[in-house]
């Protein structure tokens, strides 16, 4: 069965540490600071494609000095 769901996720040690999801066209974000919560702010609701998500992940890596 096909549905209107999109999910991008950054995982570390089996746990989501950042993500963006769209369920029935409504986007939200799971922030790096609180990955269990749903961020429906204007920034959190921004629609992203895979390239834009990977840019956000790189920004997190740079900011947090990961890698």
C-alpha positions as CSV (number, residue, x, y, z in Angstrom):
1,X,0.0,0.0,0.0
2,X,1.3,3.4,-0.9
3,X,0.9,6.5,1.4
4,X,2.0,10.1,1.4
5,X,4.9,9.8,3.9
6,X,8.5,11.0,3.6
7,X,11.1,10.5,6.2
8,X,14.8,11.5,6.4
9,X,16.7,10.5,9.5
10,X,20.2,10.8,10.9
11,X,20.9,7.8,13.2
12,X,23.8,7.2,15.7
13,X,24.1,4.0,17.6
14,X,20.6,2.9,16.6
15,X,19.0,6.1,17.8
16,X,17.5,9.0,15.8
17,X,19.6,12.1,16.5
18,X,17.9,14.3,13.8
19,X,15.1,14.0,11.3
20,X,12.5,15.5,9.1
21,X,9.2,13.8,8.3
22,X,6.2,14.5,6.1
23,X,3.0,12.7,6.9
24,X,0.1,13.5,4.5
25,X,2.0,16.5,3.3
26,X,2.6,18.1,6.7
27,X,6.3,18.4,7.5
28,X,7.9,18.5,10.9
29,X,11.4,18.2,12.3
30,X,13.1,16.2,15.1
31,X,15.8,18.6,16.2
32,X,19.3,17.5,17.2
33,X,18.8,19.0,20.6
34,X,15.5,17.1,21.2
35,X,15.1,14.3,18.6
36,X,12.1,12.7,20.3
37,X,9.9,15.9,20.0
38,X,8.1,17.1,17.0
39,X,9.0,20.7,15.9
40,X,6.1,22.3,14.1
41,X,7.7,25.8,14.1
42,X,8.0,27.6,10.7
43,X,11.5,26.3,10.4
44,X,10.5,22.8,11.5
45,X,7.6,22.7,9.0
46,X,9.8,23.6,6.0
47,X,9.6,21.1,3.2
48,X,13.0,19.7,2.3
49,X,14.3,17.3,-0.3
50,X,17.2,14.9,0.3
51,X,19.9,17.3,-0.8
52,X,18.5,20.0,1.6
53,X,18.4,17.5,4.4
54,X,22.0,16.5,3.9
55,X,23.0,20.1,3.9
56,X,21.3,20.5,7.3
57,X,23.1,17.3,8.5
58,X,26.4,18.8,7.4
59,X,25.6,22.0,9.3
60,X,25.0,19.9,12.5
61,X,28.3,18.0,12.0
62,X,30.1,21.3,11.6
63,X,28.4,23.0,14.6
64,X,28.8,20.0,16.9
65,X,32.3,19.2,15.6
66,X,31.2,15.7,14.6
67,X,33.6,13.8,12.2
